[in-house]
Amino acid sequence: MVDIYWVLVGVAIVLALVLIAFVIGVRRWTIRKALALPGHSRLGKEEMKAFHAFENTDIKLAKNFPHLSAAERKTMAHELLRSKGLMPKKTKKR
């Protein structure tokens, strides 16, 4: 017979993986929203390039400037990517 301990460990592992997947999905949705990209559809090559660049820039800013708020990091990331030409100068209106 299966020990109850291993059943609980298995359930805990599955719940942890589901939580991680949920957090990653919410983070990606938030970044897409910040870039004015569609929330749950496929992205084109240019949109995917901008998405990854913004994600990487936001992570680097969070590590290097932990005192900044999320809004300040978002603004800095937008400006950095616009200066590099990875994002358009004006965002699309919804």
GUZA-68879 format. One record per atom (N, C-alpha, C): x, y, z. Coordinates in steps of 0.02 Angstrom, whole numbers, plus 50000, padded with zeros to 5 digits. Example, Ala and Ser with C-alpha at 12.3 -4.5 7.8 and 13.67 -1.06 7.14 Angstrom:
506604971650390506154977550390506604983550390506424988850354506844994750357506455000250394
END
This chain:
500424994150000500005000050000500445006350000500205011449967500585017649961500545021450027501105023650050501145027450112500835034350101500455036750148500105043250144500615048950138501195048150165501725053150161501905054650088501995049450048502195050349978501635053349937501015051749955500445054749920500435062349933500545064249995500555071450012501145075049979501715071749976502295074649942502145075649868501835070749837501655071249766501155076849754500655077449797500165082849790500495089649799500945090149847501305096449859501725098449798502055093649767502465095049708502015097449650501465094049640501005096049586500725103049598500535104549659500285111249675500815116549666501435114949684501985119749674502085121149599502065116049558502145116949486501575121049455500975119749478500395123649454500465130949474500675132149535500775139049558501315142649518501855139149504502395142149465502145143849394501775139349363501515140549296501035146549297500635147149348500165152749354500535159349361501045159549404501425165649414501775167849350502065163049314502395164649251501895167349200501295164349197500785166649151500555173649166500465175149230500255181849251500795186949234501425185149246501985189749230502015191249155501945186049114501955187149042501365191349019500785190249048500195194149030500295201449048500605202649106500735209549128501225213049081501735209449059502215212449012501875213848945501465209248922501105210448859500655216548865500325217248922499895222948934500295229448933500885229248964501315235248967501555237248897501635232348853501865233648785501295234848737500675234748761500075235548720500035230048667500205223948686500165218148642499555214048662499305209848616498725205648632498895200948690498425200148736498535196348797498645188948788498235185648748498275178348746498305175548675498585179148629498645176648560499385176048542499505173148484500195172348462500485179048441501125179748452501465185948434501865184848370501935190148330502355189948271503085190448291503525190148241504245190448255504445196948289504205202548263504385209048292504105209848362503475207548371503175208048438503535203648488503725197648466504085192948511504765195748529505095198948481505745202048494505685207548546505175211748538505055217148586504875214348655504475208948656504265205848719504875203248757505305199448723505895196648756506375202148779506465207248737506905212648756506645216348817505995217548819505695220848878505765216548940505635210048932505675205448989506385205349017506885204848973507585204648995507785211249027507585216848998507755223349025507435224349093506805222249100506455223049164506785218849218507005212849202507345208549251508005211649272508385214249223509025217349239508935223549283508425227549267508285233549308508065231649378507675226349385507455224149451508045221849494508535218749462509125216349500509595222149517509695226749470510165232149481509895238049521509235239149517508915244649553508315242049592508435238449646507865235549683507415240649717507655246749725507255251849759506735255049713506775253949647506305256849601505635253249604505095256949594504435253849592504345250549523503825246549517503695243049454503545248149399503195253449415503025258549365503655262049340504115263549386504745266849366505165262149323505185255749341505555250949300505255250349231504595250249228504245249749164504415255749120504405261649148504565267749111505285267549086505745265549130506455265249109506555260049054506225254349060506295249049010506025251448943505455254948944505175257748882505675262548849505945266948888506415271948861507045268648834507315263748870507915260248846507775256648780507215253348775507065249648714506895254348656506585259948671506455264848618507105267848592507575269048637508215271948615508625267048574508535260548586508885255448547508525253748483507905256248475507525254948414507155248348416507085245348474506725238948478505975239848488505775245948506505075247548514504925253848475504305254548451504135260748416504115266648463504205272648436504225278648477503565279848513503005278048481502345278748511502025271948514501665270548568501325264148574500665264348538500425258548517499785258048482499215259348531498705262648507498115263848549497665257848544497345256348599496895250448601496215252248577
END
